[in-house]
Amino acid sequence: MDSKNIIKSAGIVSGFTSLSRLLGLARDMLMAGIFGTSLIMSAFVVAFTIPNLFRRLFGEGALSSALVPVLVETREKEGDAAAWTLVNRVLSLLAVVLTLIVIATMLIATTVSPENARIVAIIDLLLIMMPYMIFICLAAVSMAILNSFHHFAISSFAPSILNILWIATLLFVVPNIGNSPEEKIRAVAWAVLVAGILQWIVQWPVLRHFGWTPTLPKFGKSETNEKVIRIIRLMGPAAIGMAILQLNVMIDRLLAMWVSKEAPSALYFSERLIYLPLGIFATALGTVLLPTFSKHAAQNDPEKIRQGITDGLRHLLFIMIPAAIGLLVLAHPIVQMIFEWKSFGSTSTWMTAIALQCYAPGLIVFSLAKIFVPAFYAQQDTKTPVKIGAIAVGLNLALNITLILTLPLPVKHAGLAFATVLSSVFNMSCLALILQRRIGKPDWKKVAATAGRSLCAALIMGFAATRAYGLFPMGGKTQQIIAVTGSIVVACTIYLLASILLRATEIREFAKAIRPESSSF
């Protein structure tokens, strides 16, 4: 795919991802109002993190990154039939491994009888949500398979199912079940499990449309099994790296729980606001680039990979720089507007806003990693990102401990957020330098020009946004919504006008890509 089609396909993913993120935002607003930053909410955040660790490891993380390049190569050289045989063997093996992990984890959890109320609350919810891991991992791998066929719509819609069912549970089940927060949040945990099943099932018709017929494979000696072994070998380093990364996430959650019972919830809600722009475009673009780069790598065409990296970096910087500045200057009003109601009070708002301000600059580096990592995976190199990631994780842990010990209590949790940003800068910089040595330089002049223009326009935008917010009358929730949305509209308008005056070429490129035309995506 050329740059235009990459943007167009990313737009499809972005559209459905936007739907999922907005539904997720509504879901989090309801969770904030019902559970606030209470102990039970923090326990839910930690318990939900554990199956998601495996989702990133076996689903959209290590396995997908190893599977897609081999699957694309198989289709290019041997045809669709060989590719579907490979898919069935991977899915069958994955289902068996995941089931064994779930059984082992649940057995271990049931043998623990801690006296600590925080741990008891976590285990209670974990026992309900752990089987979710099986279905969400199968769903994530199915998404990767469809993406390798350049079909992005249904796989991008599937995550919305979780949010839809979650919201329905909060609106219609939670108010009518139980008398305690513990009983009510168990209903949410059960909804998560059901949603995982549905996210996998909804992809079956499209998989069958492309030729998938579910069969139990024979694992005798064959060329297909050799490919499965190659995928496992490729997955190995990525899995180690992802495991280290996700272990670091888990440690962050536990360190936050140690800082205060409110800290994990405050970090969770601030992360949700960071994931909104990150998922809408950066994750969408990374999703499209992996199969695209994989095809270029299979054709031994590094020039197209370099061009894809250059265009991807420019397009992300054009969007993410103003998004980061906007979240930085409007952090408190945005958090107050979205989350502050019922159990989510002014203290929760302050804790979440200060963490969001620390996360905001990281939005830029988090998004750029979505460009570099697929370039490595497409070349079937899963080791390099792991080595760099492991060093970054160690740096993050050291920074976490240092900032927790040195910062005052009210902002210790924000130190965890800032440590994540600093370690991500290191990770992204190393990946860029190594990739440059391997395939040659992207057009850094174009990238720097975009960054400079976008930063100038975003600074003007940030000043205008803060001034505009001060002009609106303050008061209840309606006034908050008017003030924040009005400020955002002003900010977007100023950024667009400033970009036009600075002759940003990205505007024309986006306009050209979204021009109505027939498309196969």
C-alpha positions as CSV (number, residue, x, y, z in Angstrom):
1,M,0.0,0.0,0.0
2,D,1.2,3.5,-0.8
3,S,1.0,6.4,1.7
4,K,-2.5,7.3,0.6
5,N,-3.9,3.8,1.1
6,I,-2.0,3.5,4.4
7,I,-3.7,6.6,5.7
8,K,-7.1,5.4,4.3
9,S,-6.7,2.0,6.0
10,A,-5.5,3.7,9.2
11,G,-8.6,5.9,9.0
12,I,-10.8,2.8,9.0
13,V,-9.0,1.4,12.1
14,S,-9.0,4.9,13.6
15,G,-12.8,5.3,13.1
16,F,-13.7,2.1,14.8
17,T,-11.0,2.6,17.5
18,S,-12.5,6.1,18.1
19,L,-15.8,4.5,18.7
20,S,-14.3,2.0,21.1
21,R,-12.3,4.7,22.9
22,L,-15.3,7.0,23.2
23,L,-17.4,4.1,24.6
24,G,-14.5,3.4,26.9
25,L,-14.5,6.9,28.1
26,A,-18.3,6.7,28.8
27,R,-17.6,3.4,30.6
28,D,-14.9,5.0,32.7
29,M,-17.1,8.0,33.6
30,L,-19.7,5.5,34.9
31,M,-17.0,3.6,36.8
32,A,-15.7,6.8,38.3
33,G,-19.1,7.9,39.5
34,I,-20.1,4.5,41.0
35,F,-16.7,3.4,42.5
36,G,-14.5,6.5,42.5
37,T,-10.9,5.8,43.5
38,S,-12.0,3.4,46.3
39,L,-10.2,0.3,47.4
40,I,-12.5,-2.0,45.4
41,M,-11.9,0.1,42.2
42,S,-8.2,-0.2,42.7
43,A,-8.6,-4.0,43.3
44,F,-10.5,-4.2,40.0
45,V,-7.8,-2.3,38.1
46,V,-5.1,-4.7,39.4
47,A,-7.2,-7.8,38.8
48,F,-8.1,-6.7,35.3
49,T,-4.5,-6.0,34.5
50,I,-3.5,-9.7,35.0
51,P,-5.5,-11.3,32.1
52,N,-4.6,-8.2,30.0
53,L,-0.9,-9.0,30.6
54,F,-1.4,-12.3,28.8
55,R,-3.6,-10.6,26.1
56,R,-0.6,-8.4,25.2
57,L,1.7,-11.4,25.4
58,F,-0.2,-14.1,23.5
59,G,-2.7,-11.9,21.6
60,E,-1.9,-8.5,20.2
61,G,1.7,-8.5,21.3
62,A,4.3,-11.2,20.9
63,L,2.3,-13.8,19.0
64,S,0.7,-11.4,16.6
65,S,4.0,-9.7,15.8
66,A,5.6,-13.1,15.1
67,L,2.6,-14.6,13.2
68,V,1.8,-11.7,10.8
69,P,5.2,-11.6,8.9
70,V,5.2,-15.4,8.5
71,L,1.6,-15.5,7.5
72,V,2.1,-12.8,4.9
73,E,5.2,-14.6,3.6
74,T,3.2,-17.9,3.3
75,R,0.4,-16.2,1.4
76,E,2.9,-14.5,-0.9
77,K,4.8,-17.7,-1.7
78,E,2.3,-20.6,-1.2
79,G,-1.2,-19.2,-1.4
80,D,-4.2,-18.9,0.9
81,A,-4.7,-22.6,1.5
82,A,-1.3,-23.0,3.1
83,A,-1.9,-19.8,5.1
84,W,-5.2,-21.1,6.6
85,T,-3.6,-24.5,7.5
86,L,-1.0,-22.5,9.4
87,V,-3.7,-20.4,11.1
88,N,-5.6,-23.5,12.3
89,R,-2.5,-25.0,13.9
90,V,-1.6,-21.7,15.6
91,L,-5.1,-21.2,17.0
92,S,-5.3,-24.8,18.2
93,L,-2.0,-24.7,20.0
94,L,-2.8,-21.3,21.5
95,A,-6.1,-22.5,22.9
96,V,-4.5,-25.4,24.6
97,V,-1.7,-23.3,26.1
98,L,-4.1,-20.6,27.3
99,T,-6.4,-23.1,29.0
100,L,-3.6,-24.7,30.9
101,I,-2.4,-21.2,32.1
102,V,-5.8,-20.2,33.2
103,I,-6.3,-23.5,35.2
104,A,-2.9,-23.2,36.8
105,T,-3.4,-19.5,37.8
106,M,-6.9,-20.1,39.3
107,L,-5.6,-23.1,41.3
108,I,-2.7,-21.0,42.7
109,A,-5.1,-18.2,43.5
110,T,-7.5,-20.4,45.4
111,T,-4.7,-21.7,47.6
112,V,-3.8,-18.2,48.8
113,S,-5.5,-17.2,52.0
114,P,-4.1,-13.8,52.8
115,E,-5.2,-11.6,55.6
116,N,-4.6,-8.4,53.7
117,A,-8.0,-6.9,52.6
118,R,-6.4,-5.5,49.4
119,I,-5.1,-8.8,48.2
120,V,-8.4,-10.6,49.1
121,A,-10.3,-8.1,46.9
122,I,-7.9,-8.6,44.0
123,I,-8.1,-12.4,44.1
124,D,-11.9,-12.4,44.3
125,L,-12.2,-10.5,41.1
126,L,-9.3,-12.3,39.4
127,L,-11.0,-15.7,39.8
128,I,-13.9,-14.4,37.7
129,M,-12.0,-12.6,35.0
130,M,-9.0,-14.9,34.4
131,P,-10.9,-17.1,31.8
132,Y,-11.4,-13.9,29.8
133,M,-7.8,-14.3,28.9
134,I,-8.5,-17.3,26.6
135,F,-11.1,-15.6,24.5
136,I,-9.5,-12.2,24.3
137,C,-6.2,-13.7,23.1
138,L,-8.0,-15.8,20.5
139,A,-9.8,-12.6,19.4
140,A,-6.6,-10.6,19.2
141,V,-4.9,-13.2,17.1
142,S,-8.0,-13.4,14.8
143,M,-7.7,-9.6,14.4
144,A,-4.0,-10.0,13.4
145,I,-5.0,-12.6,10.8
146,L,-7.7,-10.4,9.3
147,N,-5.2,-7.5,9.2
148,S,-2.8,-9.6,7.2
149,F,-5.6,-9.9,4.6
150,H,-5.8,-6.0,4.8
151,H,-9.3,-6.3,6.3
152,F,-9.5,-3.9,9.3
153,A,-13.1,-3.1,9.9
154,I,-14.6,-5.9,12.0
155,S,-11.4,-6.5,13.9
156,S,-11.3,-2.8,14.8
157,F,-14.9,-2.9,15.9
158,A,-14.6,-6.0,18.1
159,P,-13.1,-4.1,21.1
160,S,-16.3,-1.9,21.2
161,I,-18.2,-5.0,22.3
162,L,-16.5,-5.0,25.6
163,N,-17.4,-1.4,26.3
164,I,-21.0,-1.8,25.1
165,L,-21.6,-4.7,27.4
166,W,-19.7,-3.0,30.2
167,I,-21.8,0.1,30.0
168,A,-25.0,-1.9,29.8
169,T,-24.0,-3.7,33.0
170,L,-23.2,-0.5,34.8
171,L,-26.5,1.1,33.7
172,F,-29.0,-1.8,34.1
173,V,-27.4,-4.5,36.2
174,V,-25.2,-2.8,38.8
175,P,-28.0,-0.5,40.2
176,N,-30.2,-3.6,40.7
177,I,-27.8,-6.1,42.2
178,G,-26.2,-6.4,45.6
179,N,-26.0,-3.9,48.5
180,S,-22.2,-3.4,48.6
181,P,-19.6,-2.2,46.1
182,E,-18.0,-5.6,46.2
183,E,-21.1,-7.3,45.0
184,K,-21.7,-4.7,42.3
185,I,-18.2,-4.8,40.9
186,R,-18.4,-8.6,40.6
187,A,-21.2,-8.0,38.0
188,V,-18.8,-5.9,36.0
189,A,-16.2,-8.7,36.2
190,W,-18.7,-11.2,34.8
191,A,-19.5,-8.8,32.0
192,V,-15.9,-8.6,31.1
193,L,-15.7,-12.4,30.7
194,V,-18.8,-12.6,28.5
195,A,-17.5,-9.7,26.3
196,G,-14.3,-11.6,25.7
197,I,-16.2,-14.5,24.3
198,L,-18.3,-12.3,22.0
199,Q,-15.2,-10.4,20.7
200,W,-13.9,-13.7,19.3
201,I,-17.2,-15.0,18.0
202,V,-18.0,-11.8,16.1
203,Q,-15.0,-12.3,13.8
204,W,-15.8,-15.8,12.7
205,P,-18.1,-14.9,9.7
206,V,-15.4,-12.6,8.2
207,L,-12.7,-15.2,8.8
208,R,-14.9,-17.8,7.0
209,H,-15.5,-15.3,4.2
210,F,-11.7,-15.1,3.5
211,G,-11.5,-18.9,3.5
212,W,-11.1,-20.1,7.1
213,T,-12.6,-23.4,7.9
214,P,-12.0,-24.4,11.6
215,T,-10.4,-27.9,11.7
216,L,-8.4,-29.8,14.2
217,P,-4.9,-30.0,12.7
218,K,-2.6,-33.0,12.6
219,F,0.7,-32.2,14.2
220,G,2.8,-34.6,12.3
221,K,6.1,-33.6,10.6
222,S,5.3,-31.1,7.8
223,E,6.4,-27.8,6.3
224,T,3.5,-26.1,8.1
225,N,4.7,-27.3,11.5
226,E,8.1,-26.0,10.7
227,K,6.5,-22.6,10.2
228,V,4.7,-22.9,13.6
229,I,8.1,-23.7,15.1
230,R,9.5,-20.6,13.4
231,I,6.7,-18.5,14.7
232,I,7.3,-19.8,18.2
233,R,11.0,-19.0,17.9
234,L,10.2,-15.5,16.6
235,M,7.7,-15.1,19.4
236,G,10.2,-16.3,22.1
237,P,12.2,-13.0,22.3
238,A,9.1,-10.9,21.8
239,A,7.3,-12.8,24.5
240,I,10.2,-12.4,26.9
241,G,10.3,-8.6,26.1
242,M,6.5,-8.3,26.4
243,A,6.6,-10.3,29.6
244,I,9.2,-8.0,31.1
245,L,7.2,-5.0,29.9
246,Q,3.9,-6.3,31.3
247,L,5.6,-7.4,34.6
248,N,6.7,-3.8,34.8
249,V,3.1,-2.6,34.3
250,M,2.1,-5.0,37.1
251,I,4.9,-3.7,39.4
252,D,3.7,-0.1,38.6
253,R,0.2,-1.1,39.7
254,L,1.5,-2.7,42.9
255,L,3.8,0.2,43.7
256,A,0.9,2.5,43.2
257,M,-1.2,0.4,45.6
258,W,1.6,0.7,48.1
259,V,1.7,4.5,47.7
260,S,-2.0,4.8,48.5
261,K,-5.2,2.9,47.9
262,E,-6.4,5.7,45.6
263,A,-3.2,5.8,43.4
264,P,-3.9,2.8,41.1
265,S,-7.3,4.2,40.2
266,A,-5.9,7.7,39.6
267,L,-3.3,6.4,37.3
268,Y,-5.9,4.2,35.5
269,F,-8.2,7.1,34.8
270,S,-5.3,9.3,33.6
271,E,-4.1,6.5,31.3
272,R,-7.6,6.2,29.8
273,L,-7.4,9.8,28.6
274,I,-3.9,9.2,27.2
275,Y,-5.1,6.1,25.4
276,L,-7.8,8.0,23.7
277,P,-5.7,9.9,21.1
278,L,-3.0,7.2,21.2
279,G,-5.5,4.5,20.1
280,I,-7.4,6.6,17.7
281,F,-4.4,7.2,15.4
282,A,-1.1,5.8,16.6
283,T,-2.3,2.3,17.4
284,A,-4.4,2.3,14.2
285,L,-1.4,3.3,12.1
286,G,0.8,0.7,13.7
287,T,-1.9,-2.0,13.0
288,V,-1.8,-1.1,9.3
289,L,2.0,-0.8,9.1
290,L,2.9,-4.3,10.4
291,P,1.4,-6.2,7.4
292,T,2.5,-3.5,5.0
293,F,6.1,-3.5,6.2
294,S,6.0,-7.3,6.3
295,K,5.1,-7.4,2.6
296,H,7.9,-4.9,1.8
297,A,10.3,-7.0,3.8
298,A,9.2,-10.2,2.0
299,Q,9.9,-8.4,-1.3
300,N,13.3,-7.1,0.0
301,D,12.3,-3.5,-0.5
302,P,13.9,-1.4,2.3
303,E,13.3,1.9,0.4
304,K,9.5,1.5,0.8
305,I,10.0,0.7,4.5
306,R,12.0,3.9,4.9
307,Q,9.3,5.9,3.1
308,G,6.6,4.4,5.3
309,I,8.5,5.3,8.4
310,T,9.1,8.9,7.3
311,D,5.4,9.4,6.4
312,G,4.2,7.6,9.5
313,L,6.4,9.8,11.8
314,R,5.3,13.0,10.1
315,H,1.6,12.1,10.3
316,L,1.8,11.1,13.9
317,L,3.7,14.2,15.0
318,F,1.2,16.4,13.2
319,I,-1.5,14.9,15.4
320,M,0.2,13.9,18.6
321,I,2.1,17.1,19.4
322,P,-1.1,19.2,19.7
323,A,-2.8,16.4,21.5
324,A,0.0,16.3,24.1
325,I,-0.1,20.1,24.5
326,G,-3.9,20.1,24.8
327,L,-3.9,17.5,27.5
328,L,-1.1,19.2,29.4
329,V,-2.8,22.7,29.6
330,L,-6.4,21.4,30.0
331,A,-5.7,18.4,32.2
332,H,-7.7,19.5,35.3
333,P,-10.7,20.9,33.4
334,I,-10.9,17.7,31.3
335,V,-10.7,15.3,34.2
336,Q,-13.2,17.4,36.2
337,M,-15.7,17.5,33.3
338,I,-15.4,13.7,32.5
339,F,-15.0,12.0,35.8
340,E,-16.0,14.3,38.7
341,W,-19.4,13.2,39.9
342,K,-20.8,11.1,42.8
343,S,-18.0,9.1,44.3
344,F,-15.3,10.8,42.2
345,G,-14.6,14.0,44.2
346,S,-12.2,16.9,44.0
347,T,-9.3,15.0,45.5
348,S,-9.7,12.2,42.9
349,T,-9.8,14.9,40.2
350,W,-6.6,16.5,41.4
351,M,-4.8,13.2,41.7
352,T,-5.9,12.1,38.2
353,A,-5.1,15.5,36.6
354,I,-1.5,15.7,38.0
355,A,-0.8,12.2,36.7
356,L,-2.3,13.1,33.3
357,Q,0.0,16.1,33.1
358,C,3.0,13.9,33.7
359,Y,1.8,11.4,31.1
360,A,0.9,14.0,28.4
361,P,4.5,14.6,27.0
362,G,4.8,10.9,26.7
363,L,2.0,10.8,24.2
364,I,4.5,11.8,21.5
365,V,7.1,9.1,22.3
366,F,4.4,6.4,23.0
367,S,3.0,7.0,19.5
368,L,6.4,7.0,17.7
369,A,7.2,3.6,19.0
370,K,4.1,2.4,17.1
371,I,6.1,3.1,13.9
372,F,9.5,1.7,14.8
373,V,8.5,-1.6,16.4
374,P,6.5,-2.9,13.4
375,A,9.5,-2.2,11.2
376,F,11.6,-4.7,13.3
377,Y,8.8,-7.3,13.5
378,A,8.2,-7.1,9.7
379,Q,11.9,-8.1,9.2
380,Q,11.2,-11.1,11.6
381,D,13.5,-9.5,14.1
382,T,11.8,-9.8,17.5
383,K,15.0,-9.8,19.5
384,T,16.2,-6.2,19.1
385,P,13.0,-4.5,20.5
386,V,13.2,-7.0,23.4
387,K,16.8,-6.1,24.3
388,I,16.1,-2.4,24.2
389,G,12.8,-2.8,26.0
390,A,14.4,-4.8,28.8
391,I,16.9,-2.0,29.4
392,A,14.1,0.5,29.3
393,V,12.1,-1.5,31.9
394,G,15.0,-1.6,34.2
395,L,15.4,2.1,33.8
396,N,11.7,2.6,34.5
397,L,11.9,0.6,37.7
398,A,14.9,2.5,38.9
399,L,13.2,5.8,38.2
400,N,10.0,4.6,39.9
401,I,11.7,3.7,43.1
402,T,13.8,7.0,43.0
403,L,10.8,9.2,42.5
404,I,8.6,7.4,45.0
405,L,11.4,7.9,47.7
406,T,12.1,11.5,46.8
407,L,8.7,13.1,45.9
408,P,6.2,14.2,48.5
409,L,3.3,11.9,49.2
410,P,0.6,13.7,47.3
411,V,2.5,13.4,44.0
412,K,4.3,10.1,44.4
413,H,1.8,8.4,42.0
414,A,2.6,11.1,39.4
415,G,6.2,10.2,39.6
416,L,5.3,6.7,38.4
417,A,3.7,8.3,35.3
418,F,6.7,10.5,34.6
419,A,9.1,7.6,35.0
420,T,7.2,5.8,32.3
421,V,7.6,8.7,30.0
422,L,11.4,9.0,30.6
423,S,12.0,5.3,30.0
424,S,9.9,5.5,26.8
425,V,12.1,8.3,25.4
426,F,15.1,6.0,25.9
427,N,13.4,3.1,24.3
428,M,12.1,5.0,21.2
429,S,15.5,6.7,20.7
430,C,17.4,3.4,20.7
431,L,15.0,1.8,18.3
432,A,15.3,4.7,15.9
433,L,19.1,4.6,15.9
434,I,19.3,0.9,15.4
435,L,16.7,0.8,12.6
436,Q,18.5,3.7,10.8
437,R,21.8,1.7,10.8
438,R,20.0,-1.4,9.4
439,I,17.8,0.0,6.6
440,G,19.2,3.5,6.1
441,K,18.0,7.0,7.2
442,P,14.4,8.0,6.9
443,D,14.0,11.6,5.7
444,W,14.8,13.2,9.0
445,K,14.7,16.7,7.4
446,K,11.0,16.2,6.5
447,V,10.3,14.8,10.0
448,A,12.1,17.6,11.8
449,A,10.2,20.2,9.6
450,T,6.9,18.7,10.6
451,A,7.9,18.6,14.2
452,G,8.9,22.2,14.2
453,R,5.8,23.4,12.5
454,S,3.5,21.3,14.6
455,L,5.2,22.5,17.9
456,C,4.9,26.1,16.9
457,A,1.3,25.8,16.0
458,A,0.6,23.7,19.1
459,L,2.1,26.3,21.4
460,I,-0.1,29.0,19.9
461,M,-3.0,26.6,20.3
462,G,-2.2,25.9,23.9
463,F,-2.1,29.6,24.8
464,A,-5.4,30.1,23.0
465,A,-7.0,27.2,24.8
466,T,-6.2,28.4,28.2
467,R,-7.3,31.9,27.4
468,A,-10.6,30.6,25.9
469,Y,-11.3,28.4,29.0
470,G,-11.0,31.4,31.2
471,L,-13.6,33.3,29.3
472,F,-16.4,30.7,30.0
473,P,-18.5,31.1,33.1
474,M,-17.8,28.4,35.7
475,G,-20.5,26.5,37.5
476,G,-22.2,23.1,37.3
477,K,-21.6,20.1,35.0
478,T,-23.3,21.8,32.0
479,Q,-21.0,24.9,32.4
480,Q,-18.0,22.6,32.6
481,I,-18.9,20.8,29.4
482,I,-19.5,24.0,27.6
483,A,-16.2,25.5,28.8
484,V,-14.1,22.5,28.0
485,T,-15.6,21.6,24.6
486,G,-15.6,25.3,23.7
487,S,-11.9,25.6,24.5
488,I,-11.2,22.4,22.5
489,V,-13.0,23.7,19.5
490,V,-11.1,27.0,19.7
491,A,-7.8,25.1,20.1
492,C,-8.4,22.9,17.1
493,T,-9.4,25.8,15.0
494,I,-6.3,27.8,16.0
495,Y,-4.1,24.8,15.4
496,L,-5.5,24.2,11.9
497,L,-5.2,27.9,10.9
498,A,-1.7,28.1,12.3
499,S,-0.7,25.0,10.4
500,I,-2.1,26.4,7.2
501,L,-0.1,29.6,7.7
502,L,3.0,27.5,8.4
503,R,2.3,25.6,5.1
504,A,1.9,22.1,6.7
505,T,1.9,19.6,3.9
506,E,0.2,17.0,6.1
507,I,-3.1,18.8,5.8
508,R,-3.2,18.2,2.0
509,E,-2.1,14.6,2.5
510,F,-4.9,13.8,5.0
511,A,-7.4,15.6,2.8
512,K,-6.3,13.6,-0.3
513,A,-6.5,10.3,1.6
514,I,-10.0,10.8,2.9
515,R,-11.4,12.1,-0.4
516,P,-14.4,9.8,-1.3
517,E,-13.2,7.1,-3.7
518,S,-13.8,3.4,-4.1
519,S,-11.7,1.4,-1.7
520,S,-11.1,-2.2,-1.0
521,F,-10.4,-1.7,2.6
